Amino acid sequence: MGNDELVTDDQAGDAAAISLSPYDPHWVVLFEDERASLEVALADWLVGPVEHIGSTSVPGLAAKPIIDMMAPVRSLTQAAAAIEAVTALGYRHGVHRPEEAHYFSRPDTDHWWERTHQLHLTEPTSLLWRRRIAFRDALRRRADQRARYVQLKHDLAQAHGSDLTAYARDKDDFVNDVLGVRDTSEAPPRDDPTHARDVQTGATAGVVLADPHGRVLLPLSRECCHAGQTRRPLISIVRCSSHATSRPALGLLSRVRPDPGRARRTTARG
């Protein structure tokens, strides 16, 4: 997502053209399945939950259908010992931003367009972590920014064909604008109050519900939800928080059942 997208040598020559898929709510399920396995394998190194990042983590956003993930580790140096644990799950160890992350992809292929999953192990204080989490959360909160980003992605995919480097580079200005920073070397301050409040309602942001078509239904507080007006199955709960290291209210919402007065919600905690 944005300037942090992986770029590989195989984008020249016979590289496949950049192709965006419509939002698929099953991406959330794929992430949850993978998160569960990774958190077991990485238990000795993690300081927080594995996070779903990139465009597949934003309801309603068209994306390259690759599940991008980040895992917060206590120490990048110590996490080198986790490489064997991750490769045992079928991941290939690669090189991307090695000064601040251990990078993995699956399946084991030389072509980026054949990948289904990507994972970075990084410290939660890193620039990589802070920019990606902040950009994801900003897009989850703002429908207008999601719409602008979708249009930009389609325009750049058409303009650049198979040139992933140019595609990623030309999104930098938009990403920096959303984050409120001057360039790619900066991340928004963690105590920025705009990261903790819903910009449209002024309410403190908690979680966001998306229906099976990726439509964001309404922002919720963590305490309660007045969603009795809908009988549709709801696919995902995603958090909107400025605190990258806090424990997320993340999971799968199986169904909201109408109830006289208040709606009840059933969750499987992540």
Disulfide bonds with the S-S distance in Angstrom:
none
